[in-house]
Amino acid sequence: MNYKNIDHILTHCGSLKKSESLVILCDKTTKDLGESFRGQAIKITPQAELIEMPLADKHGQEPPGNVRERMLKANLVISLCKYSLAHSKARMDAASQGARFLSMPFYSWELLNDPSVAFDFKSQAPVVNKVADAFTKGSKLNVTTRKGTDIVMDIKGRKGNYCPGFVSQAGELGSPPDIEANISPLETNSNGVLVIDGSITCSEIGLLKETVKLTIKDGSIQKIESENNDYVETLNQIFEKPGSKHRILAECGVGLNPLAKLSGVMLTDEGALGAVHFGFGSNYTVGGKNEIDFHLDFVVTKATLKIDDEFILKDGELVI
């Protein structure tokens, strides 16, 4: 058991202090991890509580009311549930009450031992802040890849999100080992093609064997194509019919953790330096207007990302 990395998450990423209250959320898939986190946490503060929740069906699903109430009263919440609560209203409500939140879906002992978890997250904060500021100042976002991705997103008036993988101030959200900056494009103004070659961060797919092509028109997925028919069938079931709010392009993010590698796990894949991810579904908790209890990310590699006339990435290399 990697207690050293648990301590790193609690103190470095979570900024937990002895005077603070901590709520650790888990479900039946992560109860052993939750118990180990609580065992280390009570060495820091006696106000460390572990709550086992029912296993959710998807990312963004709201927790039970009693869990929400406990979240509202905590200084720090660590969610080890299989599916992310980052895009839930409960997380937003807790943030409004000052709770810091570490969202850690699909965590396992294997991921806990990954070098990307032990990274000095605070050392990368200036870079994350610089990319987030570039998003905020920008009007047009363009992402291309040699494999065929070419999409333009309208980001005028939207705020870039600074996600350095640690939380130190009231209301902040982090997801170690994910280090990223992201933005929510205007919901009806994204157009182009995404050729996904990295991963699709759901348990049914993960790392890709074949690419998946998404045609985006007026901000929404119009067509899903792949040589792998199982991918197409699975994604059409997940995203429902054309016109569904599930299909709205909700987020574009840049990974900034130098130690994170693509593994099929959401937090390493989104945070991998030089990778770009596209989130569909909910974005109202991160600056958008699409309120829905669903969010799914697609990861492309070796991308070139340009904000107006400024390059952030060129073929996966950070140039800002």
N, C-alpha and C positions, 0 to 999 in steps of 0.2 A: 504494500500500500504506500502510495506516494504522499506522505503527510507533508513533506516539504512544499510540494506544489499546492496542496490544500491551504497551507499557511500563507503561501504567496498570493493566492486568490483572495483570501480573507483580509489580509493586511495591505498588500500592495494594490490589488485590483479593487477591493471593496472598502478600503480605508476604515476598517472596523476598529472601534475604540472600546475600552473597557466600560465606559459609561453608557454605551449605546445598546439598543435592542435589535436583535436579528431574527428574522423569520426565514427559515429554509423550507422551500417547497419541493416535494418529490412526488412520485407516483410509484406503483408497484415495480416498474422497470428500473428505478433508480434509488430504491429505499436504502440499499446498502451504502451507496455513495452519500446519501443524505445523512445517515447515521454517523459516517466518518467525518463529514463536514461539521456536524454538531459536536462531535467529540473533541475536535480541535477548537471549535469556536468557544466552547465553555471555558477554555483555558484563557480566553481573552475577556469574555463577558459572561456573567451568569444569566443574562437575558437573551439566551439563544434557544429558539424553539424550532422543532422540526414538525412539519405538517404534511401528512400523506394525503394527496388529492386523488380523486378518481382519474383513471387514465383518459385523457382527452382524445378526440378523434382527429384533430387538425391544429395547425398553428393559429393563434389568435382567438381560440375559444375561451370564453369567459369562465373564470373559476367560480366555485360555489360562493354564495353570499357570506358565509362565515369566514371563508378564507380571505375574501376581499376585505372584510372588517379588520382582520389581523394585519393585512398588508398596510392598511391606512394608518396603523399605530406604530409601525416599525421605522427605525432609522435606516436599516439596510434590509433589503429582500434579495435572497438568492434563489432563483428558480432552477431546479435541476429536473423539472418535468420533461418528459420526452418531447412534447411539443411546446413551442415558444409562447410565452405570455407577453412578449414585448409589444405586440400590436393590439393588446386588449385594453378595454376601457378601464378595467380594474388597475392595470399598471399605470395608466395616465392619472387616475384618481389618486393613487398612492403617491405619485410624483408631485401632484399638486399639494399634498400634505407634507412634502419634504423628504419622502423616502427615496434613497438611492436604490438602484435596481440592477442586479447582475442577471441577465437572461442567458441561461446555459443549456439549451436544448440538445438532445442526442448525446449527452455526456456519458462517458464510460471510463473505466479504469485505463483503457488503452489511450484515450484522448487525454486523460489527466497526466499521463506519462510523456505526452508529446512535447518536444523541445519548445514549440510555439507557446505553450502555456507558461513556461518559466521565463519568458521574455521580459525585459525591462520596458514595460508599456509606456512609462512616463517619458522615456528617452525619445519616443517617436511622436509625442504629442505636438511639437511645433510643425512637423510635416502634415499631420492630420488637420491641424488648424488652418494651414495654408491652403490645402486642397478644399476644405469646407468653405473658406472665404472666397475662393475662386468660383465655386458653385453659386454662392450667394450673389456675387457681383455679375454673374453671367446672364445671358439672354437665350443663347442657343447652344445645345449640347449635341455633339456628333460623335458616334462611336463606329469605328470600322475595324474589320479584321481581314487578313488575307484569305480566310475561308469563306468570306461572303457577307459577313455582317456589315450593314450600312444603314444606320438609323439616325434620325434627327429628332430631338426632343426640345420642346419649348419649356424653359425653366425661368422665364422672366417673372420676377416678383416672388419666387420661392426661395426659402432659406436653406442653405447647405447645412447638413447635420454633421457635427463633430463627434466621432465615436472612437475614442482612443483605446478602448479596452479596459479602462479603469474608471471608477467614479469616486469623486472626492467632495463634490458639492451637492446640496439638497436637490432632489428631483432628477439627477443624472441617470443615464442608462448606459450600460456597458455589457459586452458579451465576449469576455476573453475565451479563446485566443484571437477572436476577431478584432482586427484594427481596421477601421475604414472611415471614409467620408462619403456621404451620399446625399441625394436630393430627390424630391418628389416632383417629376415633371407635371405640367398641366395635363389633366386627365384626358382631354380630347385632342391634344395637339402633337402626339408622337406618331411618326410615320416612317416606315422602312422595313427592313428585314433583319432578323436575328438568326445567326447560324450558331447554335449552341454546341460547343465542342468540349466543354469541361465537365460539368455535372449539373444535375437537377436535384435539388436538395430535399428530396422526399424519400421515404424508406423504400418505396416501390422501384426507384430507379437509381439514384446515386451517381457514381462515376459513369460516364457515357462510353459505350462501345462504338456507337454510330452517332453522327451529328443529328441534331433536331433543328428544323427550320421553322421559324415563327414569322408569319406575315402580319405586320402591325399597320393598321389604318385607323386614323382618327383616335389613337390612343388605346386601341383594343385589339386583341388577337383575333384575326379573321380566319387564319388557316394554320394547321399544324401538320408538318410533313417530316418523314424520316424513312430511311430504308428499313428501319426496325418497326414493324407494324405494332408490336407490343407497346412501344413508347407512345405511338400515336393513339392507340386505344386507351391506354392508361390516362394520358393527358386530356383527351376529350372527355373522359369521365370526370376527372378532377375539375376541369374548367367549365363544365356544363355547356349549354348551347351558346352560340354567338349572341352577343348582347348582354351576357351575364356580367355582373360586377367582378366576378372572379378573374375575368380576362383583361381588366384594365391595367395598363402599365403604370405601376405605382411608385417605382423607385429605380434609380440607377446609382450604383455604388462602386467605389474603387478600393480594392484590398491593399493594406499597407503594413502587414506584418511580415518582416523579412524571413522569419523562421517557419511560416505556415506554408504547407504544401497541399495540393489537391488530394483529397482522400475520400470524397463522397459524403463527408460530414459537413453540415452547413457552416459551422463556425470556423473551420480551417479553410474551407473553400472560399467563403466570402472575404476572409481576411488575407488570403494569399497575395503577396506583393505582386502587382502587375496584372492581376485578374480583375475583370469587371463583372458585376452581377446585376441582373435585372429582376426586380421583384414585381409580382403581379398580385392584385387584390387590395388588401387594406393598406392605406397610407395616412389615414386621418390622425394617427398618433405621431407622425413624423413630418407634418407640414402639408399634407394633402387633404382631399375632401371625400375620398372613397371610404365610407364606413361600412365594414363588412368583417365577419370573424373568419377571415381566410387570408393567408399570405404565403407565396411560394417563390423561391429564388432560382434563377438560371444563371450559370457561370460560363463566361467565355474567357479564353486565354489569349495571350499575346495581342491584346487589343491596342488600338490607337484611339485615344480619347482627346477631343478638343472642345474647349469652351470658348465660344466666339472665335477669336484668332489665336488663342493661347493653348498650346499643347500641354496636357498633363501626363499622358502616356504616349509612347511611340513603340509599337510592336511589343507591348508589355513592359517596357523600360520606363521608369519614373523619370521625367525630365523637368518637372516644375521646380 
